[in-house]
Amino acid sequence: MNTKKLLHIVFIFCLFMFVSYSALANNISVSNFRLVGQNITNHYTMVKFDITWENSWRNSSSPNNWDAAWVFVKYRVGSGAYQHAWLNNTGHINPIGSTITTGLLEPDSTFNATTNPGLGVFIFRDADGTGTFSKTAVKLRWNYGANGLSDTARIDIRVYAIEHVYVPTGAFSAGSGGSESNGFTLTTINTGNATTTPTGTGTLGGEAGGYPTGQTAPDNATWPNGFNAFYCMKYEISQQGYVDFLNNLTTTQATNRFPNYNGSHRHAISVSSGVYSTTNPFVACTYICWADVAAYLDWSGLRPMTELEYEKSCRGTLLPVPNEFAWGTTGIANSEYTLINSGADNEVIATGYSTTVGNAAYDVTTPYIGSINGPVRVGIFAGNSLNTGRVTAGATYYGIMEMSGNLWERPVTVGNSTGRAFTGTHGNGLLDATGNANVSTWPAMNALGAGIRGGCWGGSSALQVSSRNNATGIYNGPDLNIGGRGVRSMP
């Protein structure tokens, strides 16, 4: 027989702030979260909360995708370290107009409350539409017993949300047929079996197979080659997102993950009395190394993307354009930007914004000697009043932002043996005692296997989707031009 909830709850408001694909700010927030409906027979309770973000969409025509929030829960017993809450695969309550899907530790395996739990959920629109997505009384079933908690444990909880974009299953081209440095030989990736040798003639150019012509096959057929559906973070990790991550770690973990470059190139994260904060919460987080990105993704229950998933996220299912940028054309803004509302949630480009070609932060628009001297607010180009669509917003085919410029991406490469050994395993929400990711099949902390793609605010090279001149290099230290974002596989 169920009894009244016995768990003692201390509510802590946590908020990730990001900006939108088509407006100034989407201000994704999770509020009013609490535990309700405890079941002491089966040792679960419901995590109830409200969620909202602006400029959400779902579109059943091309590109047939939607945006979503990846929501996960952290808890601690007393004053102990925060742990990751294990969710059930069913029994969640989705308000009218929304859909909830559970993300398992191993999405292709059968749910098990202790060995393959839900690490979070995606919540998104259940029908076509655009505008603010706002739902109250969302409920997630948390199997606290599987986490080893008693029915009378005294706990704190925190609920986090990170915006993602759905990238559907389908063929795409790796390489553009252009002159990009070290680019893939144009190949149609038409199967989810990443070891299928390219042959014949692909519908999007070149041969067709599971990896690019001329490359060595990955070690395993399930290497994430981009053909199968996945979710990709809509934005690069923001400074507020990284601050929220640091404030959820132990002192030792956070100290090791803290990129202490406050005041350099718009990096504005500082620490006082063990609490981290930033005066540039909406600006992309620079000065993070591969170990920092991997730890953030492991803690979130996400995983690194591969460089084939990077190209799919940019180009989609369209025929490739030789030498194209993430927005699908070869034109790029070439005037220096200035900002208004610098550092605010409505930071926008005041001058230099192009109304005809793609906008991006790189060394012509955001030079070292210029007034900006660092990365810009995530999603900034879509937020300009002169924006007319994908090209001027600098958006990918699926609506993912800043995949050319701002900060380097950190995809796992197919170009060396360490990258090819990647299995696509997701983080389990927990780090080791020093604050490192502990997923053995990811590139190690020395960054071998995790190159960089997509260009940055401080340079002009490798901005094109298929440029790979840095794809196989080793970049293991914090850098003013490096950021990160993650993805999640779908079953």
C-alpha positions, 0 to 999 in steps of 0.5 A: 500500500502506498503511503504519503511521501516521506522523503525530505526535499530541499528545493534548489533552483537551477537554470540553464540559459541558452538563446534561440534559433530565431530570436534574442533568447529562449531562456530555457528554464526548469522551475517549481521542481519537487518530488510527489507521489512516492511509492514505497512498495516499488521504491519510486517517486515522481520528479515534478517540474515546469519547463519552458523555452522560446522559439521551439519548433516541430516540422513534418516537412523537410527537414522533418525534425524538431527541437527538444530539451534533454532533462536529467536529475541530480540528487545528493543525500545530506551534504554528500556529493551529487549523484545521477538519478536513474529514471524509469523507461515508462510511467512519465507524465507528459502534459498535453501537446508534448512527448517524452522519450527516455534516454537509456544508458545503452539505447539499443539494449533492454531497459534495466533499472540498475544496469541500463537505467534512464539517464534523462528524457527528451521532451518535445512537441507532439505536433507541428508548430512553432513558438514558445514551448511551455509545460507545467506539471511534467512528471518523471518517474525516478527509481530511487530504490535502484539508486540505493536510497531508502524510503526515508532518505533526506535528499536535495535534488536539482533538475537540468535541461539542455536544448537539442535538435533532432537529426533524423535517420537518412543518407548524407554526403561525407565530403563536398567534392570541393577543395577543402583541406584534407576533406573526405573523398565525396561519399554517400553514407547510406547505411548505419553499418559503419564498416560497409565498404564504399562501392558503386555510385551513391545518390548524393555523389561518389561511392556509397557505404558506411564510411568515406572512400579512402579512409580505414573502416571503423573498428565496429559496425555501430561506430556512429557514422551519422546515418542513424538518428541522433540528437545534437546540442543546439548550441555550444556549451555556454558559460552558464551551462559550464558554471552549473556543471562546476557547481554540481561537482565536488571541490576536487572535481570542480578545481580540476575542471575550472578553466581559470582564464577570467577576463581573457577573450570574454571568458568570465568564469570566476569562483568565490567561496567555492561557488562558480559564476560568470558575468557572460552567461550567454557567451560560448564557453572558451578555454575548455580542453578535451578533458573538460568537454568529455567530463561535461558530456559524461556528467550530462549523460551525453557523448561526443559526436563523430566527425561524420555526425558533424557533417550530417548535422551541417549538410543534412540530406541535401546534395553537397555544395563544394566548399560550403559552410554550415549554412549551405552556401559558400558566401560568408560575412566579411565586415567586422562586427560590433555588439550592443547589449554585450554579455546580456541575453539579448547581445546582438550584432550592431554593425557588420551583420550581413543580410545576404550571406552567412554570418559567423564569428571568425577572424575577419568579423571578430578579429583579435585586435577588434572590439569583441576579441572573443566568442559571441553569444550562442545563437546570436546571428539568428537573433538579429532583426535583419535575419531572413532565414538559415543563411543569414542566421548561420544555421545548419540544415537542421537548425543547429547553431554556430557549426562554422565559427565561434568555437572549434567543435571536438568530434571523434575522428575516423582518421586515426586508430583511437578515433576508430575504436570509439563505440558511441557509449554514453556517459553515465552521469558520474565522473571519477574522483578527480573530475575526469570522464570515466568512459573507457571507450572515449578518447582519453584525456590526452585527446588522441582521437578527438580532433577539432572541426568547424573553425573558430572566432580567432581564425579563418581556416577550416570553417567549411563543413568538409575541411579536415586539416585539424581533424586528426590532431592532438589538442589537449590543453585549454585554448581560447578558440576551443569549446564543445557540444555533445550528442545522444544516439536514438535507438 
